[in-house]
Amino acid sequence: MTDLVKWIAAIAVVISHLCTFYMHSPTLATECRFGSLSVSIFFFLSGYGLICSYNLKGEKYLKGFLIHRIGKVIIPLLTAYAIYIPLLKIISNRGGGVTEAIQSLFSTNPLLPYSWYVTEIVLLYLLFYITMRFVPKYKIITLSLIIICMMLGMLLTKFPHWWINATPCFIIGMWYCQYECAIIKQIGKVKIWNLLLLIILFFCIYRLDIIQNNIQFLARWRYTYASYYIINYLFILLAVYILQGVHNIKKLKVKRNCYYEIYLIQGSVFLLLNTIIDDKTLFFVLAIIVTLIFSLGINWINLKIAAFLKI
């Protein structure tokens, strides 16, 4: 079920980026600001999955963790760069290539569009491994505090908010895993009007601009900035509630789990199609279709590479 959620979230990211950066429609850009919400799902499920696996396997899970887990992230990234760099040179006649790609991995504007997520998730994997391997007690508390310190460092160095606002969902995922049974029990007690109140609050924060037009006090910048964070936490609460309601649906499965490739290849598809298609509606439709098709093929290649390297 989680694979299906990740697949849907990856498509949502693609649609959000298309509407925000390519359709030149302020209305679409405003209504389709769900890219950050989708990334928050990735972080939540990553934190949940790591702790779940560690609880099941213990210290054995850490054996070969860095090679296996980070290899699964880096191989698709390298494949995506192998496509994007030549394409960028052909279309934009832009140099830089491998050197710029490596340098930009640690910047706020990576060469491969939207690939900042890779740098951050690799960092979180490293922090997870170090904490679980070397901290004797209170591992999750320690890791949570380290991640919070990392976020504060990003804030102080003025990283863009999208590097930071979904990261706490990784922490939420870890703690959710620790207390899943108790949380599910409490979710079962949630009254319908409480859920409706949560939904209303979510949409009020999601379209805070409408509220700000009527309540001038909330139009201050600090409230707008805070909403970038709060909206993700509300979305996770709603997602957890919904997922618990449909977790028994076993037939909904994803045969080819290419959500990560969808995320990485979208920039190359946008770059290519934007140079040859002028009609924005046609571009929008084809961008989604071509991204899906390419991601399936690239996922097959990445699986072969991983199998060859025994990762």
Secondary structure, DSSP 4 states (H G I P E B T S, - for coil): -HHHHHHHHHHHHHHHHHHHHTS--HHHHHHT--HHHHHHHHHHHHHHHHHHHHHHHGGGGGTTHIIIIIHHHHHHHHHHHHHHHHHHHHHH----HHHHHHHHTTSSS-SSTTTHHHHHHHHHHHHHHHHHHH--S-HHHHHHHHHHHHHHHHHHTT--GGGTTTTHHHHHHHHHHHTHHHHHHHHTT--HHHHHHHHHHHHHHHTHHHHHHH-GGGGSHHHHHHHHHHHHHHHHHHHHHHHHHHTT--S---SS--HHHHHHHHHHHHHHHHHH---HHHHHHHHHHHHHHHHHHHHHHHHHHHHHHT-
